[in-house]
Amino acid sequence: MSPIRALVVDDAVVVRRMVSDVLDEDPGIEVAGVAANGRIALQKVPQVSPDVIILDVEMPVMDGLETLKALGKEYPDLPVIMFSTLTERGAEVTLDALSLGASDYVTKPSNVGSVVLARQRIREELIPRIYALTGKGTPGLPPPRSAPRRQVVPTPKPVTATTRLRPSLPGRVTAVVIGVSTGGPNALAEVIPALPPDFPVPVLIVQHMPPLFTRLLADRLSSGGGLPAEEAVSGTRILPGRALLAPGDWHMEVEVRDSAHLVRLHQGPQENSCRPAVDVLFRSAARVFGPGTLGIVLTGMGKDGLRGSEDIHRAGGRIIVQDQASSVVWGMPGYVAEAGLAHRILPLDRVAEELRRVVGTGIRPNPFATKVATG
């Protein structure tokens, strides 16, 4: 299979060179071209026919958002990974980019101390996303001796008509826990604002995101007037009618203290190379809420949420996963479905409806449709 062709767009020469060098080290990827701004990038797309674009946010002449809008009109199926700074401005613009159709994002290395560590960060975070979003390559095959070993991006088996679905369970839902990664901001914007403000059970969410991003995402999810969402704080009471989002770089667990259900945040070791990790939340929810736990696994890369779903199953809870057709990357939900742990496999636009049905609430129209609000 031919290598994945990448177009690197960034106004900084040093960044273009570093990203290009890291990508060229991988035997399954070749840098088909580079561009210093969006206008040049748009000219180069038909010339180099990239499979994926790595797009800077802040650029002169034509910035990332303007470029993204133009790409969406001319090349709507071309995956775009935003390359943004880990700042409040960078987070705001990245969320805007995701709402405009960007497939995913990677934050630029900062305060890592050396070029070697910066290159390592790019390698670990960018390359797996390229494989997952393009669906090209043969992860796991040994590369030529002169090249470093390629990162393996696991892919679940396809779910067919014979996939085992667990029978629906009786009993009252007492808590909803949601795990999501790649494509998550738009997926959450489809689900959370469509739930009523008086949703009768608490909702706890792990979205793989760095600090700053999670707080801004919670604010955006709340702006639609549906279920209020906020970034969780350690010690926060877990109550109905509120969605709590794990902050970036902090695991979120449920604990009981003096008969109250509280959030516990900690910076324990990463799980599945993630912090926050879905497995951490799901495991604690299963322990505390038992058969009243309803787990939701939405679009995302990797296996995070699989072991936690096993814990929910053993506790007698139930699990809903997003289907392959509506997922940006069908990794996390795919593994849960393939393991036979899902009670329902649903398209994204039916998840909120199913939540309302199972929990027993009325229907509320979703003001966001399928995109994160930009206002």
C-alpha positions in Angstrom: 0.0 0.0 0.0 1.3 3.5 -0.9 2.4 5.7 2.0 0.0 8.3 3.5 0.6 11.6 1.9 0.6 14.6 4.3 0.6 18.3 3.7 2.1 20.3 6.5 0.8 23.9 6.8 2.5 26.3 9.3 4.0 29.8 9.0 7.0 28.9 11.2 9.9 27.4 9.3 11.2 25.6 12.3 7.8 24.0 13.0 7.4 22.9 9.4 10.8 21.3 9.4 10.3 19.5 12.7 6.9 18.1 11.8 8.1 17.1 8.4 11.2 15.4 9.7 9.2 13.4 12.3 6.6 12.3 9.7 9.2 11.4 7.2 10.8 9.0 9.7 7.7 6.9 9.7 7.8 4.4 6.7 4.1 4.6 6.2 3.9 8.4 5.8 5.5 10.8 3.3 5.4 14.6 3.4 3.9 15.4 0.0 4.3 19.2 0.5 4.6 22.1 2.9 3.0 25.6 3.0 3.5 28.7 5.0 -0.1 29.8 5.0 -3.6 28.7 4.0 -3.6 30.4 0.6 -0.5 28.4 -0.5 -2.0 25.3 1.0 -5.1 25.5 -1.1 -3.0 25.9 -4.2 -1.0 22.9 -3.3 -3.8 20.5 -2.5 -4.7 19.6 -6.2 -1.0 19.5 -7.0 0.1 17.0 -4.3 -3.2 15.2 -3.6 -2.7 14.8 0.2 -4.5 12.1 2.3 -4.3 14.4 5.4 -3.5 18.0 6.2 -1.7 19.2 9.4 -3.0 22.8 9.7 -1.6 25.6 11.9 -4.2 27.8 13.6 -2.5 31.2 13.6 -1.0 32.2 10.2 -0.7 35.4 8.1 -2.4 35.9 4.8 -5.0 33.1 5.4 -5.3 31.6 8.9 -6.4 28.1 9.9 -10.1 28.8 10.2 -10.4 30.5 6.8 -8.4 27.7 5.3 -10.6 25.1 6.9 -13.8 26.7 5.6 -12.4 26.7 2.0 -11.2 23.1 2.4 -14.7 22.1 3.6 -16.2 23.5 0.4 -13.8 22.0 -2.0 -12.5 18.9 -0.3 -15.1 17.9 2.4 -13.7 14.4 2.8 -10.1 15.4 3.3 -9.1 14.8 7.0 -7.6 17.9 8.7 -5.7 17.8 12.0 -5.3 21.2 13.6 -1.9 22.0 15.1 -2.7 24.5 17.9 -1.0 26.2 20.9 -1.8 25.2 24.4 -3.2 28.6 25.3 -6.7 29.9 25.9 -6.7 31.5 22.5 -5.4 28.3 20.9 -8.1 26.3 22.7 -10.9 28.7 21.6 -9.8 28.6 18.0 -9.3 24.9 18.0 -12.9 24.3 19.2 -14.1 26.7 16.5 -12.1 24.6 14.0 -13.7 21.4 15.2 -17.1 22.9 14.8 -16.1 23.9 11.2 -15.2 20.3 10.3 -11.6 19.7 11.4 -11.2 16.0 12.2 -8.9 16.3 15.2 -6.2 18.4 16.7 -2.8 18.2 18.3 -1.3 20.8 20.6 2.2 22.1 19.8 4.9 21.0 22.3 5.6 23.6 24.9 7.9 23.7 27.9 9.2 20.2 27.0 12.8 21.2 27.6 14.4 20.0 24.4 14.0 19.4 20.7 14.3 15.6 21.3 11.3 15.7 23.6 9.3 18.0 21.3 9.9 15.6 18.4 8.8 12.7 20.7 5.6 14.5 21.6 4.8 15.1 17.9 5.6 11.5 17.1 3.4 10.1 19.9 0.4 12.4 19.3 0.3 13.2 15.7 1.3 9.9 13.9 -1.4 7.7 15.5 -4.1 10.3 14.5 -2.9 10.3 11.0 -3.3 6.5 10.7 -6.6 6.5 12.5 -8.2 9.3 10.4 -7.0 8.1 7.0 -7.6 4.4 7.5 -4.5 3.7 5.4 -1.4 1.7 6.1 -0.8 -1.6 7.7 0.1 -0.9 11.4 2.2 -3.6 13.0 4.3 -4.6 10.0 8.0 -4.2 10.6 9.5 -1.1 8.8 12.8 -1.1 6.9 15.8 -1.5 9.1 16.8 2.1 8.5 13.6 3.5 9.9 12.2 3.5 13.4 9.3 1.2 14.2 6.0 2.6 13.2 3.4 3.3 15.9 0.6 0.7 15.9 -2.9 2.0 15.8 -5.2 -0.8 16.9 -8.5 -1.2 14.9 -11.5 -3.2 16.2 -13.0 -5.9 14.0 -16.1 -4.8 12.0 -19.4 -5.3 13.8 -21.8 -7.4 11.7 -25.3 -8.6 12.0 -24.1 -11.5 14.1 -22.5 -9.2 16.7 -23.7 -10.1 20.1 -25.9 -7.4 21.7 -26.6 -7.9 25.4 -30.3 -8.0 26.2 -31.8 -4.8 27.7 -31.8 -4.8 31.5 -34.6 -3.7 33.8 -33.9 -1.3 36.7 -33.6 2.4 37.2 -30.6 4.4 35.9 -29.0 6.4 38.6 -26.0 7.8 36.8 -24.8 8.3 33.2 -21.1 8.1 32.4 -19.8 9.1 29.0 -16.4 8.4 27.4 -15.3 10.0 24.2 -12.1 11.1 22.3 -11.5 11.9 18.6 -14.6 13.7 17.3 -15.8 14.1 20.8 -16.6 17.9 21.0 -19.1 17.6 18.2 -20.5 14.4 19.5 -21.0 15.9 22.9 -22.6 18.9 21.3 -25.1 16.5 19.7 -26.0 14.8 23.0 -25.6 17.1 26.0 -27.7 20.2 24.8 -30.5 17.8 23.7 -31.0 16.7 27.4 -33.3 18.8 29.5 -32.0 21.0 32.3 -33.9 18.9 34.8 -32.4 15.6 33.6 -33.1 13.4 36.6 -29.7 11.8 37.0 -26.1 13.1 37.0 -23.9 12.9 33.9 -20.2 12.5 34.1 -17.9 12.9 31.1 -14.4 12.0 30.2 -13.2 13.7 26.9 -9.6 13.2 26.0 -8.4 16.8 26.0 -5.7 18.9 27.6 -6.2 21.6 30.3 -8.0 24.8 29.2 -9.8 22.9 26.4 -12.1 21.1 28.8 -13.2 24.2 30.6 -14.0 26.0 27.4 -15.7 22.9 26.0 -18.0 22.7 29.1 -18.9 26.4 28.7 -19.8 25.8 25.1 -21.9 22.8 25.9 -23.8 24.8 28.5 -24.5 27.7 26.1 -27.4 25.9 24.3 -29.7 26.1 27.3 -30.0 22.3 27.8 -28.4 20.3 30.5 -25.8 22.6 32.3 -22.2 21.4 31.9 -19.2 22.4 33.9 -15.6 21.4 34.4 -15.4 19.2 37.5 -13.7 20.3 40.7 -12.5 17.8 43.3 -15.1 17.6 46.0 -18.0 18.7 43.8 -21.3 17.0 44.7 -22.6 14.8 42.0 -26.3 15.8 41.5 -29.0 15.3 38.9 -29.5 18.0 36.3 -25.8 18.7 35.8 -23.0 17.3 33.5 -19.5 17.3 34.9 -16.5 17.1 32.6 -13.2 15.8 33.8 -10.5 18.5 33.5 -7.6 18.0 31.2 -4.7 16.0 32.8 -6.8 14.9 35.8 -8.5 11.5 36.3 -12.1 11.7 37.6 -13.6 9.2 39.9 -16.8 8.9 42.0 -16.5 8.5 45.7 -19.0 8.4 48.6 -18.4 10.5 51.7 -20.9 11.0 54.5 -23.6 9.5 52.2 -22.9 12.1 49.5 -21.6 11.3 46.0 -18.6 13.4 45.2 -16.1 13.9 42.4 -12.5 12.9 43.2 -9.8 14.2 40.9 -6.2 12.9 40.9 -3.1 12.8 38.7 -2.5 9.1 39.0 -0.6 7.2 36.3 -2.0 7.5 32.8 -4.2 4.6 31.6 -4.3 3.8 27.9 -1.8 6.6 27.6 -4.6 9.0 28.7 -5.3 11.3 31.6 -8.2 11.7 32.1 -9.0 8.1 31.2 -12.5 6.7 30.5 -11.6 3.4 32.3 -10.9 5.3 35.5 -14.3 7.0 35.5 -16.3 3.9 34.4 -14.6 1.6 37.0 -15.4 4.0 39.9 -19.0 4.5 38.7 -19.6 0.8 38.5 -18.3 0.4 42.0 -20.5 3.2 43.4 -23.6 3.1 41.3 -23.6 -0.6 40.5 -26.5 -1.8 38.3 -27.8 1.8 38.0 -24.8 2.8 35.9 -25.4 3.6 32.2 -22.2 3.8 30.2 -22.0 5.7 26.9 -19.0 5.1 24.6 -18.8 7.6 21.7 -16.3 8.2 18.9 -12.7 7.9 19.7 -9.3 6.3 18.9 -7.9 3.4 20.9 -9.4 1.1 23.5 -10.0 3.5 26.5 -13.4 2.5 27.9 -13.2 -1.2 27.1 -12.1 -2.4 30.6 -14.3 0.2 32.3 -17.3 -1.2 30.2 -16.4 -4.7 31.5 -16.6 -3.3 35.0 -20.0 -1.8 34.3 -21.2 -5.1 32.8 -20.0 -7.0 35.9 -21.8 -4.6 38.1 -25.1 -5.2 36.3 -25.2 -1.8 34.4 -25.8 -1.3 30.7 -23.8 0.2 27.9 -24.7 2.1 24.7 -22.1 2.7 22.0 -22.0 4.9 18.9 -22.2 3.1 15.6 -19.4 3.0 13.0 -21.1 5.1 10.3 -21.5 8.2 12.6 -18.1 7.9 14.4 -15.1 10.0 13.3 -12.9 7.1 14.5 -14.6 3.8 15.5 -12.0 2.7 17.9 -13.4 3.1 21.5 -17.0 2.2 20.7 -15.9 -0.5 18.2 -13.9 -2.4 20.8 -16.8 -2.4 23.3 -19.2 -3.5 20.6 -16.8 -6.2 19.3 -16.4 -7.5 22.9 -20.2 -8.1 23.1 -20.6 -5.6 25.9 -23.1 -3.2 24.2 -26.8 -3.3 24.8 -27.4 -0.8 22.0 -25.3 0.4 19.0 -26.8 3.6 17.8 -26.1 6.4 15.4 -25.0 9.6 17.1 -28.3 11.4 16.4 -30.2 8.8 18.4 -28.1 8.7 21.5 -29.8 11.6 23.3 -33.2 10.2 22.4 -32.2 6.8 23.9 -30.9 8.5 27.0 -34.2 10.3 27.5 -36.1 7.1 26.9 -34.1 4.9 29.3 -33.9 7.6 32.0 -37.5 8.6 31.5 -37.6 12.2 30.4 -39.3 14.3 27.8 -37.9 15.2 24.4 -36.0 18.4 24.0 -34.9 19.7 20.5 -31.1 20.1 20.1 -30.2 23.7 19.2 -26.7 22.6 18.1 -27.6 20.1 15.4 -24.2 18.3 14.9 -21.7 21.0 15.7 -20.1 22.7 18.7 -21.5 26.2 19.2 -19.0 28.9 18.2 -20.6 31.8 20.0 
